[in-house]
Amino acid sequence: MDPALHSNDGNDGKTPPDEIGEAVEHPITDELDLHCFRPTEIGSLLPEYFRECRRRGMLRVRVVHGKGTGALREGVLRLLDRLPEVRDYQTGDTTGGGWGATWVTLAPWSEKE
């Protein structure tokens, strides 16, 4: 897998890449900030990101979804409930983003995957 996750919807040359979905590199770290992604992208983004984190031995990931209306947070939590690689998750504490972020614990990578 490419070390950067992105989408590519084309560009008119005037719109910033993050506004039109042009390929934008996103490094794989133990923190994923969802502010630069569309809500419709998280269904494929999170499993791919978690897979790469697990391959690299990162088993605790902070997912920043923001506070906003809570819709993105709820979507993230519903998805986390369905992903078999997610062992546990919890809302960030006051120093970790509060309810605008979720800490996710992942299962170790298996060579069978």
Protein Blocks (a to p, Z undefined) as FASTA:
>chain_A
ZZbdcddebjehlacfklnopacdddddfbdcfklpcfklmmmmmmmmmmmmmmnopabd
cddebjmnolmmmmmmmmmmmmmklmbdcdddfknopjmbccdddddddfkZZ
